[in-house]
Amino acid sequence: MSVAKPQGTMLGHPKGLFLLFTTELWERFSYYAMRAILVLYLVDRVQTDGGHGMGWTQADALSLYGTFTGLVYLTPLIGGWLADTYLGQRKAIIIGGALMAAGQFILGTPHAWVQGMETEVFYIGLGVLILGNGLFKPNISTMVGDLYEEGDHRRDGAFTIFYMGINVGAFLSGIIVGSVVAYFDGNFQAGFICAGIGMVLSLIIQFVFAQKLLGDIGRTPAAQLEKEKAEAAGEVRKEPLTKVERDRIKVIMIMGLFTIIFWAGFEQAGGLMNLFTNDFTDRSIGSWEVPTTWFQSLNAMFIVIFAPVVASIWIRLGKNEPNSPVKFALGLVLLGIGFLFMIGAVLEMGGDASAKSSMWWLVGAYFFHTMGELCLSPIGLSMVTKLAPLRIASLMMGAWFLFVAAANKIGGIVGSFIGHGGAKEEQLANAMSIFAGIAITAALSGILLYFISDKLVDWMHGAEDGHHTEEQALEEEIAVTAEHEAIKR
């Protein structure tokens, strides 16, 4: 059987890389555009009152947001298995992308068309979107690696380029969807349709260019290829875990608990902090008001700007570069500092819910949250791949995804403590308690992790490698969003 090969290079890389870059850029645009307006849509006035939303309480909206983002991290486990076993990555991406586009357009259905069934249609759209995400998310980055032979020095640079696409899509999403919603007088359905169009663009790019630029990459299920390798090498005899392996698994489990704390706080960005931006922040620049969703783009912008800076700092530290648990601890402390800015925003209002806080508090919070992410996130999946015994590597990767999924659900529950309705003053007081609680929990967790870091390094039994080239360090920092999105497998 003849095998179709990918064609041509651009800037020293296969042209297929830039196809996958563009495909992922528009898919991330679609997802983050929807994420930026989801909670705002849920709490907006119902249609009969002149609004375009569902009229939910803030607590219910934030709880639903936590469930949604939690499932976003769970379904890729199933989607990855389906692609590896039956579909192949290319088919999984097409099916998943089509479902995601359909989900966005269902969410964008005007309320006038489905009077009396708005809630049912909303849940159907969200469910279809979650299923599509599960098929799309875990497979496209795998294809990036398949463009290169083992040992190809261009591979790390390829992932750096690819992850830049993710951040560009995330940055554009908040800006564009916020502008579209504002142009249509607060109609969130227009925002969902905008997100759906982004997903359609991603699909069109795949349909038109995939075969020419990717060849047969992603067509054959990985299980079929692995089966051939296993048969050639012979079956691996099952053995009990050694003491070294048990110690390394302990490290994964302990770090997973701290991961829950970090992401539960970090994910307030699309939930509680999004609502705070909308209701309690002075977003005026002269006579113009900055759309709420634009603040969702700050994280991606800060990653692109400061990832090379953080990578350079680690390199310049040389032998003094902190080990992984210490970087993790630093990330938690920086998260806590970010929430000090949110406390400052509340204090500026002096308990007066009719007042507005400066938008610069939010900018400061997102900056420190991103710095924390750049310290902590690149460690996650790479740590699992280094520490997990090969024969249970997939199981341990699944466990890590479960930690992230739990963090997102817990984050939604924590945000929902803002309360069910009530006076604005009460909501402001509750927000203050939540911000303070997260700041204290993150800081104390970071301090605790710092003091047990030496023991965790001992349990790694040499797996901790502090030697990086500048290119490797930059690739790890740029990869932060991909790890957070749970797509680097």
SULTATA-V525365 format. One record per pair of residues at least 12 apart in sequence whose ideal C-beta (glycine too) atoms are under 6 Angstrom apart, sorted by the first residue. I is the first residue (numbers start at 1). J is the second residue. Records with the same first field share a line. If there is no record, write none. Layout:
I->J, J
This chain:
3->216
4->215, 216
5->215
6->213, 214, 215
13->158
14->147
15->213
16->147, 213, 214
17->147, 158
19->209, 213
20->140, 143, 144
21->162, 165
22->205
23->202, 205, 206
24->140, 165, 166
25->165, 168, 169
26->198, 201, 202
27->202
28->166, 169, 170
29->169, 172, 173, 198
30->195, 198, 199
32->170, 173
33->173, 177, 195
34->195
35->270
36->174, 177, 293, 296
37->188, 191
39->61, 65, 271, 274
40->278
41->53, 188
42->54, 56, 61
43->56, 58, 61
47->111
52->186, 187, 188
57->420, 421
58->275, 418
59->416, 419, 420
62->271, 412, 415, 416
63->412, 416
65->271, 412
66->408, 409, 411, 412, 413
69->408
70->405, 408, 409
71->130
72->133
73->401, 404, 405, 486
74->405
75->130, 134
76->134, 137, 138, 486
77->398, 401
78->134
79->134, 135, 138
80->138
83->139
84->221, 222, 223
85->221, 223
86->221
88->218, 219, 220, 221
89->139, 142, 143, 218
90->218, 219
92->135, 139
93->136, 139, 140
95->135
96->132, 135, 136
97->136, 202, 203
99->128, 131, 132
100->129, 132, 199
101->196, 199, 200
102->128
103->125, 128, 129, 132
104->192, 195, 196, 199
105->196
106->124, 125
107->125, 192
108->189, 192, 193
109->121
110->189
137->487
138->487, 489
141->487, 488
142->489
143->217, 218
144->158, 162
146->217
156->471, 475
159->475
160->475, 478
163->478, 479, 482
166->481, 482
167->300, 303, 304, 481
170->300
171->297, 300, 301
174->293, 294, 296, 297
175->294, 297
177->191, 194, 293
178->291, 293, 294
180->194
182->291
244->461
245->389
247->459
248->387
250->459
251->387, 456, 459, 460
252->384, 387, 396
256->403
258->445, 449
259->403
260->403, 406, 407
261->445
262->332, 335, 376
263->404, 407
264->407, 410, 411
265->335, 438, 442
266->369
267->408, 411
268->415
271->415
272->415
277->292, 295, 362
278->292
280->357
281->357, 359
282->356
283->359
295->362
298->366
299->366, 370
302->367, 370
307->477, 478
308->474
310->374, 477
311->473, 474, 477
314->473
315->470, 473
321->466
323->457, 464
324->379, 383
325->449, 453, 456
326->453
327->375
328->376, 449
329->446, 449, 450
330->375
331->372, 375, 376
332->442, 445, 446
333->443, 446
334->368, 371, 372
335->369, 372, 442
336->439, 442, 443
337->368
338->365, 368, 369
339->435, 438, 439
340->439
341->361, 364, 365
342->365, 435
343->435, 436
344->361
345->357, 361
346->432
353->424, 425, 428
373->480
374->477, 480
377->480, 483, 484
378->476, 477, 479, 480
380->483
381->483, 488
384->396, 397, 400
386->463
387->463
401->486
417->434
418->430, 431
